[in-house]
């Protein structure tokens, strides 16, 4: 934790806040892992949304069968 990877002039942007809020709300994605690039954050956020939709579809199908 002593080595700094990010530059000193780094400031959080909208995608950083969106990624953190999405991973904390969904909890199906790794919340302890922080990707550095914006593209990686978008892909991991999309993966979290897809997993939420999949779980929702499975649950709704199970309720429909009952």
C-alpha positions in Angstrom: 0.0 0.0 0.0 2.9 2.3 0.2 3.6 2.5 -3.6 1.4 5.0 -5.4 0.3 3.8 -8.8 -1.8 6.8 -9.8 -0.3 10.1 -10.7 -0.4 12.9 -8.1 -2.7 15.0 -10.2 -5.3 12.3 -10.4 -8.8 13.4 -9.5 -11.9 11.2 -9.5 -14.3 11.6 -12.5 -17.9 10.6 -13.0 -17.1 7.1 -14.1 -15.1 6.5 -10.8 -18.1 7.5 -8.7 -20.5 5.5 -10.9 -18.3 2.4 -10.7 -18.0 2.6 -6.9 -21.8 3.1 -6.4 -22.7 0.3 -8.8 -20.4 -2.2 -7.3 -21.5 -1.3 -3.7 -25.2 -1.5 -4.6 -25.0 -4.7 -6.6 -22.4 -6.7 -4.6 -22.2 -9.3 -7.4 -18.9 -7.7 -8.6 -15.6 -7.3 -6.8 -15.9 -4.3 -4.6 -12.4 -4.6 -3.2 -10.8 -4.5 -6.7 -10.4 -1.1 -8.3 -9.6 -1.2 -12.0 -7.5 1.7 -13.2 -8.8 2.4 -16.7 -12.2 3.8 -17.5 -12.8 1.0 -20.0 -12.2 -1.7 -17.4 -14.6 0.1 -15.0 -17.3 0.2 -17.7 -16.8 -3.5 -18.5 -16.9 -4.5 -14.9 -20.0 -2.4 -14.3 -21.7 -3.9 -17.3 -20.9 -7.3 -16.0 -22.5 -6.4 -12.7 -25.7 -5.2 -14.4 -25.9 -8.4 -16.5 -25.6 -10.5 -13.4 -28.4 -8.6 -11.7 -30.6 -8.9 -14.7 -29.9 -12.7 -15.0 -30.7 -13.2 -11.3 -33.9 -11.2 -11.7 -35.0 -13.3 -14.7 -34.3 -16.6 -12.9 -36.3 -15.5 -9.9 -39.2 -14.2 -12.0 -39.3 -17.4 -13.9 -39.3 -19.5 -10.7 -42.2 -17.4 -9.3 -44.1 -17.8 -12.6 -43.7 -21.6 -12.5 -45.1 -21.7 -8.9 
